[in-house]
Amino acid sequence: MDRVFAWDHHHSQIVYRIPGHQYDDGREDSDLSPVWLPAEESDLPEGVTIEDLRKVSVKD
């Protein structure tokens, strides 16, 4: 499954989601209800930098 990375400007961190993934707690990641998880800069694909990421605001 491909991860989609973004910059959470609300928390100043890299986040990712896996569209279509169903989590053990019953949540399903969809475009209408994305499940953003924290990531590290080292998780980014080769050649991708923080400046390349789109900005999102992840709610607590």
KOLTI-275810 format. One line per field, with one value per residue: residue number from 1; chain; x, y, z of N, C-alpha, C, O, CB in turn; residue in three letters. Coordinates in Angstrom, 2 decimals. Last residue first. Glycine has a CB too. Layout:
KOLTI-275810
resi <- NUM / ...
chain <- A / ...
n_u <- X / ...
n_v <- Y / ...
n_w <- Z / ...
ca_u <- X / ...
ca_v <- Y / ...
ca_w <- Z / ...
c_u <- X / ...
c_v <- Y / ...
c_w <- Z / ...
o_u <- X / ...
o_v <- Y / ...
o_w <- Z / ...
cb_u <- X / ...
cb_v <- Y / ...
cb_w <- Z / ...
resn <- ALA / ...
END
This chain:
KOLTI-275810
resi <- 60 / 59 / 58 / 57 / 56 / 55 / 54 / 53 / 52 / 51 / 50 / 49 / 48 / 47 / 46 / 45 / 44 / 43 / 42 / 41 / 40 / 39 / 38 / 37 / 36 / 35 / 34 / 33 / 32 / 31 / 30 / 29 / 28 / 27 / 26 / 25 / 24 / 23 / 22 / 21 / 20 / 19 / 18 / 17 / 16 / 15 / 14 / 13 / 12 / 11 / 10 / 9 / 8 / 7 / 6 / 5 / 4 / 3 / 2 / 1
chain <- A / A / A / A / A / A / A / A / A / A / A / A / A / A / A / A / A / A / A / A / A / A / A / A / A / A / A / A / A / A / A / A / A / A / A / A / A / A / A / A / A / A / A / A / A / A / A / A / A / A / A / A / A / A / A / A / A / A / A / A
n_u <- -6.82 / -6.55 / -4.17 / -4.09 / -1.54 / 0.23 / 2.32 / 5.90 / 8.30 / 9.54 / 10.51 / 11.31 / 12.25 / 14.36 / 12.81 / 9.95 / 10.24 / 11.27 / 12.89 / 11.07 / 8.38 / 4.89 / 1.61 / -1.27 / -4.60 / -7.10 / -9.77 / -12.60 / -12.73 / -10.88 / -10.25 / -9.50 / -11.57 / -11.53 / -11.35 / -8.99 / -7.39 / -8.21 / -8.07 / -7.13 / -7.73 / -4.56 / -2.75 / -0.80 / 1.43 / 3.26 / 5.63 / 4.70 / 3.28 / 0.65 / -0.36 / 0.76 / 1.79 / 2.49 / 2.27 / 2.15 / 0.69 / 1.86 / 0.49 / 0.84
n_v <- 17.09 / 17.30 / 18.53 / 20.12 / 20.12 / 20.86 / 18.65 / 18.66 / 19.82 / 20.50 / 18.05 / 16.17 / 13.31 / 11.62 / 8.70 / 9.24 / 9.56 / 8.69 / 10.66 / 12.32 / 10.31 / 10.69 / 10.09 / 9.77 / 10.42 / 9.32 / 11.18 / 11.12 / 11.43 / 9.60 / 7.30 / 4.70 / 3.60 / 2.17 / -0.14 / -0.73 / -1.69 / 0.09 / -0.15 / 1.99 / 3.96 / 5.53 / 6.03 / 8.93 / 10.85 / 13.83 / 15.86 / 18.81 / 21.01 / 20.98 / 22.40 / 21.38 / 18.48 / 17.63 / 14.23 / 11.25 / 8.25 / 5.00 / 2.19 / -1.19
n_w <- 16.65 / 13.09 / 10.93 / 8.07 / 5.51 / 2.57 / 0.64 / 0.33 / -0.37 / 1.98 / 2.85 / -0.15 / -1.94 / -2.50 / -1.37 / 0.78 / 4.35 / 6.72 / 7.73 / 8.96 / 10.25 / 11.12 / 12.48 / 10.35 / 9.51 / 7.80 / 6.26 / 5.13 / 2.42 / 1.52 / 4.25 / 6.31 / 8.84 / 12.10 / 13.60 / 14.82 / 12.77 / 9.70 / 6.29 / 3.63 / 1.80 / 1.99 / 4.56 / 5.42 / 7.52 / 8.43 / 10.05 / 11.92 / 13.21 / 13.84 / 11.65 / 9.39 / 8.47 / 5.27 / 4.01 / 1.98 / 1.59 / 0.79 / -0.80 / 0.00
ca_u <- -6.43 / -7.26 / -4.67 / -4.28 / -2.83 / -0.07 / 1.17 / 4.67 / 7.49 / 9.02 / 9.37 / 11.65 / 11.13 / 14.19 / 14.04 / 10.61 / 9.89 / 10.24 / 13.56 / 11.64 / 9.68 / 6.00 / 2.91 / -0.41 / -3.20 / -6.48 / -8.40 / -12.20 / -13.63 / -10.66 / -10.88 / -8.93 / -11.14 / -11.45 / -12.54 / -10.01 / -7.95 / -7.42 / -8.96 / -6.72 / -8.42 / -5.94 / -2.81 / -2.02 / 1.11 / 2.25 / 5.29 / 5.28 / 4.65 / 1.55 / -0.91 / 1.24 / 0.75 / 3.03 / 1.88 / 2.77 / 0.58 / 1.63 / 1.26 / 0.00
ca_v <- 16.26 / 17.60 / 17.32 / 20.45 / 19.68 / 21.19 / 19.54 / 18.10 / 19.22 / 21.58 / 18.64 / 16.96 / 14.13 / 12.80 / 9.33 / 8.59 / 10.12 / 7.85 / 9.50 / 12.75 / 10.95 / 10.07 / 10.77 / 9.21 / 10.87 / 8.95 / 10.65 / 10.97 / 12.23 / 11.01 / 7.67 / 5.90 / 3.38 / 3.36 / 0.07 / -0.09 / -2.66 / -0.14 / -0.32 / 1.05 / 2.68 / 5.55 / 4.93 / 8.14 / 10.04 / 12.81 / 15.07 / 17.48 / 21.11 / 20.37 / 22.66 / 22.69 / 18.96 / 18.40 / 15.64 / 12.09 / 9.62 / 6.03 / 3.43 / 0.00
ca_w <- 17.79 / 14.34 / 11.59 / 9.47 / 6.06 / 3.96 / 0.77 / 0.87 / -1.44 / 1.16 / 3.55 / 1.03 / -1.47 / -3.36 / -1.80 / -0.37 / 3.04 / 6.08 / 7.13 / 7.69 / 10.38 / 10.39 / 12.48 / 11.39 / 9.44 / 9.08 / 6.27 / 6.52 / 3.25 / 1.20 / 2.99 / 5.72 / 7.47 / 11.24 / 12.80 / 15.67 / 13.72 / 10.91 / 7.44 / 4.69 / 1.68 / 1.49 / 3.59 / 5.45 / 6.34 / 8.66 / 8.86 / 11.78 / 12.67 / 14.81 / 12.99 / 9.83 / 9.39 / 6.39 / 4.04 / 3.00 / 1.11 / 1.79 / -0.90 / 0.00
c_u <- -7.47 / -6.82 / -5.31 / -4.95 / -2.90 / -1.45 / 0.89 / 3.54 / 6.11 / 8.14 / 8.73 / 10.38 / 11.57 / 13.05 / 13.73 / 11.85 / 10.61 / 9.89 / 12.57 / 12.32 / 10.18 / 7.27 / 3.97 / 0.94 / -2.43 / -5.00 / -7.91 / -10.79 / -13.26 / -11.55 / -10.60 / -9.59 / -10.67 / -10.99 / -12.51 / -11.27 / -9.05 / -8.15 / -8.11 / -7.74 / -8.09 / -6.51 / -4.25 / -1.92 / -0.22 / 2.05 / 4.26 / 4.86 / 5.35 / 3.02 / 0.04 / 0.72 / 1.23 / 1.86 / 2.58 / 2.28 / 1.10 / 1.57 / 0.86 / 0.89
c_v <- 15.21 / 16.63 / 17.71 / 19.25 / 20.14 / 20.71 / 19.76 / 19.14 / 18.79 / 21.08 / 19.73 / 17.51 / 14.86 / 13.71 / 10.50 / 9.38 / 9.38 / 8.33 / 8.55 / 11.58 / 11.37 / 10.86 / 9.97 / 9.93 / 10.34 / 9.29 / 10.36 / 10.37 / 12.19 / 11.91 / 9.15 / 6.16 / 4.71 / 2.94 / 1.29 / 0.27 / -2.06 / -1.08 / -0.70 / 1.03 / 1.68 / 4.15 / 4.86 / 7.06 / 9.37 / 12.01 / 14.03 / 16.85 / 19.75 / 20.42 / 22.15 / 23.05 / 20.28 / 18.91 / 16.30 / 13.53 / 10.50 / 7.39 / 4.42 / 1.25
c_w <- 18.09 / 15.42 / 12.92 / 10.14 / 7.51 / 4.33 / 2.25 / 0.87 / -0.97 / 0.02 / 2.70 / 1.66 / -0.20 / -2.94 / -2.75 / -0.78 / 1.93 / 4.67 / 6.44 / 6.98 / 9.00 / 10.67 / 11.74 / 11.33 / 10.63 / 8.95 / 7.68 / 6.59 / 4.72 / 2.04 / 2.73 / 4.37 / 6.91 / 9.86 / 11.90 / 14.89 / 14.59 / 11.87 / 8.64 / 5.82 / 2.77 / 1.31 / 3.10 / 4.41 / 6.54 / 7.38 / 9.28 / 10.47 / 12.62 / 14.37 / 14.08 / 11.21 / 9.97 / 7.22 / 5.23 / 2.88 / 2.24 / 1.11 / 0.18 / 0.00
o_u <- -7.31 / -6.49 / -4.69 / -6.14 / -1.88 / -2.41 / 1.28 / 3.77 / 5.23 / 7.31 / 7.51 / 9.30 / 12.12 / 12.88 / 12.94 / 11.93 / 11.74 / 9.31 / 12.99 / 12.31 / 9.74 / 7.24 / 3.96 / 1.38 / -2.87 / -4.23 / -8.26 / -10.62 / -13.58 / -11.17 / -10.14 / -9.50 / -11.36 / -10.15 / -13.37 / -12.17 / -9.94 / -9.37 / -7.38 / -8.22 / -8.71 / -5.87 / -5.09 / -1.11 / -0.72 / 2.46 / 4.38 / 3.86 / 6.43 / 3.89 / 0.22 / 1.29 / 2.02 / 1.03 / 3.17 / 1.93 / 0.54 / 2.31 / -0.32 / 1.89
o_v <- 14.42 / 15.48 / 18.36 / 19.00 / 20.50 / 20.87 / 18.94 / 20.33 / 18.56 / 21.83 / 19.88 / 17.45 / 14.25 / 14.78 / 10.36 / 10.59 / 8.93 / 7.58 / 7.69 / 11.53 / 10.81 / 11.95 / 8.74 / 10.33 / 10.44 / 8.53 / 11.06 / 9.20 / 13.11 / 13.04 / 9.87 / 5.33 / 5.72 / 2.06 / 1.43 / 0.92 / -2.78 / -1.24 / -1.69 / 2.08 / 0.62 / 3.27 / 4.20 / 7.14 / 9.26 / 12.43 / 13.41 / 17.24 / 19.56 / 19.93 / 22.79 / 23.90 / 20.31 / 19.67 / 15.63 / 13.99 / 10.50 / 7.65 / 4.64 / 1.32
o_w <- 19.03 / 15.13 / 13.76 / 9.94 / 8.11 / 3.57 / 3.09 / 1.07 / -1.80 / -0.50 / 2.70 / 1.07 / 0.72 / -3.52 / -3.68 / -0.55 / 2.10 / 3.89 / 5.66 / 5.75 / 7.99 / 11.25 / 11.73 / 10.26 / 11.77 / 8.36 / 8.64 / 6.94 / 5.48 / 2.35 / 3.62 / 3.46 / 7.02 / 9.70 / 11.03 / 15.43 / 15.05 / 11.78 / 8.61 / 6.25 / 2.83 / 0.73 / 3.72 / 3.48 / 7.66 / 6.30 / 10.34 / 9.85 / 13.18 / 15.09 / 15.11 / 11.89 / 10.91 / 6.72 / 6.07 / 1.79 / 3.34 / 0.16 / 0.44 / 0.71
cb_u <- -6.20 / -8.80 / -3.52 / -5.12 / -3.00 / 0.05 / -0.10 / 4.90 / 8.22 / 10.16 / 9.81 / 12.63 / 9.86 / 13.97 / 14.97 / 9.64 / 10.24 / 8.99 / 14.34 / 12.64 / 10.70 / 5.70 / 3.37 / -0.23 / -3.12 / -6.71 / -7.45 / -13.22 / -15.05 / -10.92 / -12.42 / -7.38 / -12.28 / -10.48 / -13.70 / -9.43 / -6.85 / -7.11 / -10.06 / -5.32 / -8.09 / -6.01 / -2.33 / -3.27 / 2.21 / 0.90 / 6.57 / 4.88 / 5.48 / 1.15 / -2.30 / 0.84 / 0.45 / 3.92 / 0.33 / 4.30 / -0.91 / 2.74 / 1.07 / -0.96
cb_v <- 17.11 / 17.52 / 16.28 / 21.77 / 18.12 / 22.70 / 18.96 / 17.57 / 18.03 / 22.39 / 19.20 / 18.10 / 13.26 / 12.36 / 8.30 / 8.47 / 11.62 / 7.84 / 8.74 / 13.90 / 10.01 / 10.02 / 11.02 / 7.67 / 12.42 / 7.40 / 11.64 / 10.07 / 11.76 / 11.26 / 7.39 / 5.77 / 2.77 / 4.41 / 0.17 / 1.17 / -3.21 / 1.20 / -1.40 / 1.42 / 2.08 / 6.31 / 3.54 / 9.02 / 8.99 / 13.45 / 14.41 / 16.59 / 22.09 / 18.94 / 22.00 / 23.78 / 17.90 / 19.60 / 15.80 / 12.04 / 9.99 / 6.01 / 4.05 / 0.00
cb_w <- 19.03 / 14.15 / 11.81 / 9.65 / 5.96 / 4.19 / 0.05 / 2.29 / -2.02 / 0.59 / 4.90 / 0.66 / -1.22 / -4.75 / -2.48 / -1.57 / 2.98 / 6.94 / 8.20 / 7.92 / 11.06 / 8.85 / 13.91 / 11.21 / 9.39 / 9.44 / 5.59 / 7.30 / 3.07 / -0.29 / 3.02 / 5.57 / 6.59 / 11.84 / 13.69 / 16.31 / 14.60 / 11.60 / 7.16 / 5.24 / 0.38 / 0.16 / 4.24 / 5.22 / 6.06 / 9.13 / 8.23 / 12.97 / 13.50 / 15.06 / 13.14 / 8.83 / 10.53 / 5.88 / 4.14 / 2.89 / 0.70 / 2.88 / -2.28 / 1.23
resn <- ASP / LYS / VAL / SER / VAL / LYS / ARG / LEU / ASP / GLU / ILE / THR / VAL / GLY / GLU / PRO / LEU / ASP / SER / GLU / GLU / ALA / PRO / LEU / TRP / VAL / PRO / SER / LEU / ASP / SER / ASP / GLU / ARG / GLY / ASP / ASP / TYR / GLN / HIS / GLY / PRO / ILE / ARG / TYR / VAL / ILE / GLN / SER / HIS / HIS / HIS / ASP / TRP / ALA / PHE / VAL / ARG / ASP / MET
END
